[in-house]
């Protein structure tokens, strides 16, 4: 049961990190209208999470480093989920 939950969370984090990367890459194109779909949906999904890190790290000369910290946090959570899965599987074997 715990392994299934950890695997589900890890899958969600993988999908969400992919959405973050797409959002970051699209931010390099200044002519994108973030009010039109599908960009508005992507912005609504990713901006609340990115805003957590934007409040910690201010924009330095127009360069936003908060996505780096956001992706590192997701990777840390993914590694935790992998450890939980491994521990759960090892308990099931013994």
C-alpha positions as a Python dict, from the first residue, in 0.01 Angstrom:
ca = {
    (1, 'X'): (0, 0, 0),
    (2, 'X'): (274, 247, 96),
    (3, 'X'): (470, 152, -212),
    (4, 'X'): (169, 226, -433),
    (5, 'X'): (119, 568, -274),
    (6, 'X'): (490, 649, -307),
    (7, 'X'): (486, 538, -670),
    (8, 'X'): (179, 752, -741),
    (9, 'X'): (340, 1056, -582),
    (10, 'X'): (663, 995, -774),
    (11, 'X'): (468, 973, -1101),
    (12, 'X'): (283, 1295, -1021),
    (13, 'X'): (612, 1469, -942),
    (14, 'X'): (761, 1351, -1271),
    (15, 'X'): (466, 1486, -1469),
    (16, 'X'): (469, 1812, -1273),
    (17, 'X'): (843, 1861, -1327),
    (18, 'X'): (786, 1811, -1700),
    (19, 'X'): (515, 2082, -1689),
    (20, 'X'): (758, 2311, -1505),
    (21, 'X'): (1026, 2257, -1768),
    (22, 'X'): (778, 2333, -2046),
    (23, 'X'): (670, 2648, -1858),
    (24, 'X'): (1032, 2756, -1816),
    (25, 'X'): (1116, 2698, -2181),
    (26, 'X'): (806, 2887, -2296),
    (27, 'X'): (900, 3183, -2077),
    (28, 'X'): (1191, 3245, -2315),
    (29, 'X'): (944, 3351, -2584),
    (30, 'X'): (815, 3699, -2496),
    (31, 'X'): (541, 3699, -2760),
    (32, 'X'): (340, 3419, -2592),
    (33, 'X'): (2, 3538, -2466),
    (34, 'X'): (-39, 3367, -2127),
    (35, 'X'): (-412, 3450, -2127),
    (36, 'X'): (-487, 3212, -2417),
    (37, 'X'): (-520, 2837, -2387),
    (38, 'X'): (-323, 2612, -2340),
    (39, 'X'): (-75, 2861, -2195),
    (40, 'X'): (-325, 2990, -1937),
    (41, 'X'): (-383, 2639, -1803),
    (42, 'X'): (-10, 2575, -1784),
    (43, 'X'): (41, 2903, -1603),
    (44, 'X'): (-240, 2828, -1356),
    (45, 'X'): (-87, 2488, -1279),
    (46, 'X'): (273, 2596, -1235),
    (47, 'X'): (274, 2957, -1116),
    (48, 'X'): (146, 2894, -759),
    (49, 'X'): (433, 2651, -699),
    (50, 'X'): (689, 2879, -864),
    (51, 'X'): (559, 3178, -666),
    (52, 'X'): (657, 3000, -344),
    (53, 'X'): (1017, 3011, -457),
    (54, 'X'): (990, 3357, -613),
    (55, 'X'): (907, 3492, -269),
    (56, 'X'): (1228, 3335, -135),
    (57, 'X'): (1461, 3430, -422),
    (58, 'X'): (1399, 3774, -574),
    (59, 'X'): (1455, 3829, -944),
    (60, 'X'): (1815, 3930, -997),
    (61, 'X'): (1840, 4170, -1288),
    (62, 'X'): (1553, 4015, -1478),
    (63, 'X'): (1682, 3660, -1434),
    (64, 'X'): (1453, 3434, -1235),
    (65, 'X'): (1641, 3163, -1047),
    (66, 'X'): (1335, 3034, -862),
    (67, 'X'): (1262, 2757, -1117),
    (68, 'X'): (1600, 2602, -1041),
    (69, 'X'): (1515, 2580, -673),
    (70, 'X'): (1164, 2454, -755),
    (71, 'X'): (1297, 2172, -972),
    (72, 'X'): (1560, 2082, -710),
    (73, 'X'): (1283, 2056, -449),
    (74, 'X'): (1085, 1822, -675),
    (75, 'X'): (1393, 1608, -739),
    (76, 'X'): (1454, 1586, -364),
    (77, 'X'): (1093, 1476, -310),
    (78, 'X'): (1130, 1219, -589),
    (79, 'X'): (1439, 1074, -422),
    (80, 'X'): (1249, 1052, -94),
    (81, 'X'): (967, 866, -269),
    (82, 'X'): (1221, 625, -421),
    (83, 'X'): (1363, 556, -74),
    (84, 'X'): (1014, 499, 66),
    (85, 'X'): (940, 257, -219),
    (86, 'X'): (1265, 69, -163),
    (87, 'X'): (1205, 45, 212),
    (88, 'X'): (849, -71, 158),
    (89, 'X'): (956, -337, -90),
    (90, 'X'): (1234, -462, 134),
    (91, 'X'): (985, -498, 423),
    (92, 'X'): (755, -697, 197),
    (93, 'X'): (1037, -936, 106),
    (94, 'X'): (1130, -1013, 466),
}
